[in-house]
Each structure stands twice: as structure tokens, then as C-alpha cells.
Amino acid sequence: MFSALERPQSIDLLSSSEFDLLVIGGGITGAGIALDAATRGLSVALIEKQDFAAGTSSRSTKLIHGGLRYLKQFEFKLVSEVGKEREIVYRNAPHLVIPEKMVLPVIKGGSLGWYSSSFGIYVYDWLAGVKRKERRKMFKKEETMKLEPLLKEDELIGSATYTEYRTDDARLTVEVMKTAASKGALCLNYMEAKNFVYDGNKVTAVMAEDLTGGTKMEIKAKKIVNAAGPWVDTLREKDNSLEGKRLHHTKGVHLVVPHEKFPIQNAMYFDVGDGRMIFTIPREGQTYIGTTDTNYKKQLERPKVTKDDVNYLLAAVNRLFKIEPLEESDVISSWCGLRPLIHEDGKSPSELSRKDEIFISESGLISIAGGKLTGYRKMAERVVDLVSGKSCITDKIKLEGGDFQSRKMIAEYTDNKIDEAKQVCNNPKKIAALVRRYGSNTDVIIKRAYEIYQQAENKETVIDVAEAWYVVNYEMAGNLCDFMIRRTGRLYFKIQDVEAELPIFAEAFAQLLGWDDTERQKQLAEFDKEYKEVLAFV
Ligand SMILES: Cc1cc2nc3c(=O)[nH]c(=O)nc-3n(C[C@H](O)[C@H](O)[C@H](O)COP(=O)(O)OP(=O)(O)OC[C@H]3O[C@@H](n4cnc5c(N)ncnc54)[C@H](O)[C@@H]3O)c2cc1C
């Protein structure tokens, strides 16, 4: 049950059952726990107060990575674990995880010299169990200029290349959630945990509110997990168990510029000059730049990008590359996320460990914080080990849409789908984008497009209408923001097309969800707020 149209039935089930496990938080951490628990035979519910992945899990650098930079902090165990996890995520969701060569320029006076880069990446490859063909290579200055002609030559010594894996964080979260739902987990968005209910001093239920309709309900469970990301301490406080270690929030910003303004040929990872490093990554006709890492003590909802964030990232790019200097007006989109890290006295944001930690309160509430998108499966395993005697099997579970054994199979599947969809969509790029988002479930979308084709007044938009139908029926998308931001990433990477596409999707959603004109205007206004916010630098 993972359809927005079945929301009333899901709500009935939530309030009338007692679950083995209730997870609060529908980011990657909560999704992973729901999947792990469901595959070990537990009855599981998950509630998310916004949309799935609307917290940090749609606002990351979107890399499934081993965390090369954590070697600087001697976090060998973390690098080894996430490096190995990267391979498992790649195997289980190959449509969403794409190997990407990363160039690390070695610059005069930079924090990494030629030998330290070479040695550092060698250790990284070894710790993370990197495949032979993806291991690091070192390049002299001349070779580096051929690799990436946009680099300024004067300061350059050479470069190293190694392999990172690119993903779509929100889609990964949704596919994990869909897989959990297919194994019996009941997952619902826009359902907020307001308070805990106790029997004696043991937590036995959550008082929750449906934020789409206002219904309040008690959700009973034998065990409750707090996987609320940046909000973990808010819930620990409600449980009266906020003592000892606490969260330390740091903010990370990414900017998107058109690829023609910053036409790098490779993903790059380089020194900013203050001891930090940032990524610049070409993707879908754009290049994105990030991230910052600054202490954050303001409201947790909708953190804002500041002009200082923009200046910092653009200055770093302008310093290293021979391009018409990027300005604020070149930025076409952005996102901003909060890292839910564990506080350590005296450490700067970049020095704080990315390790996860579990806290169990006297009431029995299990809270998990910290960690990485990449390590979500292992984090889930550690949590579910606390409540189940069975072994974890998620390393062998293919995620929804991930029915491929190799990249070659994905390429063949894409070609077949382009061919198969010709009558309903003669735009190969659009079909290829569907495969990148939905993997082997693209079948369902094309089939739907053929079903509606004959009756459709506008045959040009049939595939778009079918995509909207799919996310409402199979991915619990209940509004335009869910669709444009978390299910498809259009707000970040296809923002130039949004104006033309929005009326098509607004109409499709209105039809699917029975919106009247007032509701449609409300939904459009909500999306407009998000649309403007990506360029509202404070
Ligand atoms: C800038 C940045 C870049 C990063 N880059 C990478 C990267 O490239 N690779 C990588 O592996 N990791 C990366 N990370 C780390 C990674 O994104 C996070 O570790 C991960 O997304 C955290 O997921 P989460 O599920 O714990 O938190 P979240 O995704 O925030 O999920 C928690 C959810 O709980 C919900 N919630 C809160 N309170 C309640 C309540 N009362 N009731 C119901 N629901 C509630 C929230 O709405 C939220 O959706 C990055 C992080 C940042 C900030």
C-alpha cells in the first residue's frame, strides 16, 4: 500500500493496529529501518511529517561515497564501512547509482600535495575495497590539462582521479520506502508524531496528527524508533530523555548553474583554500557546486541559503577555473540541508564525525542520529538488531526499479523503452530520464501512457500525465511539490522547463486527486513559494 489514493485506508490501519515497530521520520534512515524490519518479519509503520525525504535526505551532495575526506580525521572504520556499503547500494539500485570519475586537482599551496593525494587515495581505495578498474590514477600537469582544460594552469601541479558514485538522494529514499511497503511496511507522509504515550515509564504509542486532514490518532507499537534526522533531539526532549550527547546541526548549501556557464568535463573535488574541499558536478545539462559546512542554530524547517554561502562557493570556483567569473545571477537553483551530527566539544563543523550513534532512553525510545546517506543500510541493521533476533538480509534485497545486473542491461533496457514508447513519446531523452528515475518500473508508466493515448486530447503530454499517475499511485506523491522536487528533481535540474511543464502537471494532479479550482490554486501557490525560494538568498 503506497498510493496517495489509498491514504484513508492507510490511516485507518495506522490507528487500528498495534505494530512491532513504529519509525518516526521518513528520510533515508527511517526508510532503511522500515525496510530492514519488514524483511525480518516485523510488522512496521513509518510516519513522516513532511513528504518522504523532505528533510536532509533530498538536500545532500547526492553522492554514494566512501568519504575520502574522512581519512584526514583518521576515521578508518567509517571509510571502510561506507566504502563497502557503496558497492551494495550500487548492486541493489543500479538505476540510481552511477559511477562517476572524480578529478582531484593538486594545487600549489593546497592542503593535499602530489604524494599525499596519491597515498591518501591509495589508502582510501584499499579501505573501501574499491574495484581494480575504479582505483586511483595520478596525472601530471599536462595530462591534467587535457583531462580538464578549464583548470587555471599557473597554480596546477597535477591531479588524481578516483571513482565516486552519483545518485538522487530523494529517489533513493523513495525507492527504499517503496521496497519496504512492498514487504508489508505501512509508510505514510504528512503524519506528524506530536507526543509519546506511556504505560508506566515505557513508551507504548505515539499521538500523531494527519497534516492533510487534521485527524489525530494514537499509533501503538511495541518498539518506537526516532529517526527524525535534524529533529532527533526535539523528540528526545518530548520523551524527557535529552541528556548526555546532543545534536550539532551544520548547514550545507549547493548551487546549480547552467552547464554552459561552467562547462567542466568531469566531476571535481578541490581545495577551497580554508582547509575545506568542495565538489563541482556536471549533471543533466547543469553543473552543481557544493557544499558549505557552517554551524546552524536557527529554525530547522526550511533553512535558507545566504548571500555569504553563494559568494563562498562561487569564489572557490572562480579562483580555480578559467571561465567568465560566475556571479549570483548565474545561479538558477539551489538547495540547503542540515547535517544531524553529534556534538563534540571544540570541533569545527568539518571536523565533527559523520559516524552514527544510537541512544536508548529509559522509556525504551530508540533514537538514531548522525551517519551518511551511503551508510543507511548498515545504520538500519544496527537499529533492527536491537529489536529482532533474526539476521539482516537487506544486502541481498534489490530495491524497487533496480532489476538490472549490469550497466549494459540498463542501456539495453533504455533503448528498448525508447523504441517501445515511440507512438506515445517521440522524445528519447524523456524516456531515458524516466529510466534514470524509475528503473525497471518505467514499464508501468509506458503501459499507462498507451492506455490513455486514444482518449487524450493532447497527445504530446501523454507520457507526462502517465508519470504523474505513476507517482500518485505508486509513490504516494500527494501534491505538486512532492512531484517537482522529491520524485523528479525538476526544481533543481530542470528548472528552465518548469514554467512550461507546470500547467500540464497541475492539470494531471487535479484530475488524479480530484482538486477543485481553489485547491489547484493553493497547490500552485505552494509550489511557487518553493520555486522562488531556490533563488531567494538572504
Ligand atoms: C549538505 C549535505 C550534503 C551531504 N552529502 C552527502 C553525500 O553526498 N553522501 C552521503 O552519503 N551523505 C551525505 N550527507 C548526509 C546525509 O544526507 C544525511 O546523513 C541523511 O540524509 C540523513 O537522513 P535522515 O533520514 O537521518 O534525516 P532526514 O532526511 O532529515 O529525515 C528525517 C525526517 O524526519 C521527519 N520528522 C521530524 N520530526 C518528525 C515528527 N515529529 N513526526 C514525523 N516525522 C518527523 C522530518 O520531516 C525528516 O523528513 C549530506 C548532508 C548534507 C546536509
The ligand as a Tripos MOL2 file, in Angstrom:
@<TRIPOS>MOLECULE
LIG
   53    58     1     0     0
SMALL
NO_CHARGES

@<TRIPOS>ATOM
      1 C1         24.7930   19.3960    2.6150 C.3       1 LIG1
      2 C2         24.8310   17.9300    2.8680 C.ar      1 LIG1
      3 C3         25.4910   17.0970    1.9740 C.ar      1 LIG1
      4 C4         25.5230   15.7240    2.2070 C.ar      1 LIG1
      5 N1         26.0630   14.9160    1.2580 N.ar      1 LIG1
      6 C5         26.0590   13.5900    1.4190 C.ar      1 LIG1
      7 C6         26.5090   12.7470    0.3790 C.ar      1 LIG1
      8 O1         26.8560   13.1990   -0.7070 O.2       1 LIG1
      9 N2         26.5260   11.4060    0.6140 N.ar      1 LIG1
     10 C7         26.1110   10.8740    1.7900 C.ar      1 LIG1
     11 O2         26.2010    9.6530    1.9280 O.2       1 LIG1
     12 N3         25.5960   11.6480    2.7840 N.ar      1 LIG1
     13 C8         25.5420   12.9910    2.6140 C.ar      1 LIG1
     14 N4         25.0070   13.8040    3.5670 N.ar      1 LIG1
     15 C9         24.4430   13.1910    4.7690 C.3       1 LIG1
     16 C10        23.0360   12.6500    4.5140 C.3       1 LIG1
     17 O3         22.3220   13.4800    3.6380 O.3       1 LIG1
     18 C11        22.2770   12.5370    5.8200 C.3       1 LIG1
     19 O4         23.0540   11.7990    6.7210 O.3       1 LIG1
     20 C12        20.9320   11.8250    5.6660 C.3       1 LIG1
     21 O5         20.1910   12.3450    4.5980 O.3       1 LIG1
     22 C13        20.1340   11.9620    6.9540 C.3       1 LIG1
     23 O6         18.9480   11.2600    6.7800 O.3       1 LIG1
     24 P1         17.9010   11.1160    7.9520 P.3       1 LIG1
     25 O7         16.8460   10.2140    7.4830 O.co2     1 LIG1
     26 O8         18.6050   10.7670    9.2050 O.co2     1 LIG1
     27 O9         17.3410   12.5990    8.1550 O.3       1 LIG1
     28 P2         16.2210   13.3310    7.2870 P.3       1 LIG1
     29 O10        16.3740   13.0680    5.8590 O.co2     1 LIG1
     30 O11        16.1850   14.7570    7.7030 O.co2     1 LIG1
     31 O12        14.8990   12.6180    7.7390 O.3       1 LIG1
     32 C14        14.2950   12.8470    8.9930 C.3       1 LIG1
     33 C15        12.8210   13.0470    8.7480 C.3       1 LIG1
     34 O13        12.1230   13.0470    9.9860 O.3       1 LIG1
     35 C16        10.9610   13.8390    9.8060 C.3       1 LIG1
     36 N5         10.4260   14.2010   11.1130 N.ar      1 LIG1
     37 C17        10.9840   15.0230   12.0290 C.ar      1 LIG1
     38 N6         10.1920   15.1370   13.1090 N.ar      1 LIG1
     39 C18         9.1100   14.3610   12.8710 C.ar      1 LIG1
     40 C19         7.9200   14.0880   13.6140 C.ar      1 LIG1
     41 N7          7.6990   14.6460   14.8030 N.pl3     1 LIG1
     42 N8          6.9960   13.2690   13.0670 N.ar      1 LIG1
     43 C20         7.1990   12.7030   11.8350 C.ar      1 LIG1
     44 N9          8.3030   12.9540   11.1070 N.ar      1 LIG1
     45 C21         9.2450   13.7610   11.6090 C.ar      1 LIG1
     46 C22        11.4960   15.0280    9.0250 C.3       1 LIG1
     47 O14        10.4690   15.7180    8.3530 O.3       1 LIG1
     48 C23        12.5060   14.3850    8.0890 C.3       1 LIG1
     49 O15        11.9850   14.1500    6.7980 O.3       1 LIG1
     50 C24        24.9190   15.1790    3.3590 C.ar      1 LIG1
     51 C25        24.2450   16.0290    4.2550 C.ar      1 LIG1
     52 C26        24.1750   17.3820    3.9960 C.ar      1 LIG1
     53 C27        23.3960   18.2860    4.9020 C.3       1 LIG1
@<TRIPOS>BOND
     1     1     2 1
     2     2     3 ar
     3     2    52 ar
     4     3     4 ar
     5     4     5 ar
     6     4    50 ar
     7     5     6 ar
     8     6     7 ar
     9     6    13 1
    10     7     8 2
    11     7     9 ar
    12     9    10 ar
    13    10    11 2
    14    10    12 ar
    15    12    13 ar
    16    13    14 ar
    17    14    15 1
    18    14    50 ar
    19    15    16 1
    20    16    17 1
    21    16    18 1
    22    18    19 1
    23    18    20 1
    24    20    21 1
    25    20    22 1
    26    22    23 1
    27    23    24 1
    28    24    25 2
    29    24    26 1
    30    24    27 1
    31    27    28 1
    32    28    29 2
    33    28    30 1
    34    28    31 1
    35    31    32 1
    36    32    33 1
    37    33    34 1
    38    33    48 1
    39    34    35 1
    40    35    36 1
    41    35    46 1
    42    36    37 ar
    43    36    45 ar
    44    37    38 ar
    45    38    39 ar
    46    39    40 ar
    47    39    45 ar
    48    40    41 1
    49    40    42 ar
    50    42    43 ar
    51    43    44 ar
    52    44    45 ar
    53    46    47 1
    54    46    48 1
    55    48    49 1
    56    50    51 ar
    57    51    52 ar
    58    52    53 1
@<TRIPOS>SUBSTRUCTURE
     1 LIG1         1 GROUP 0 **** ****
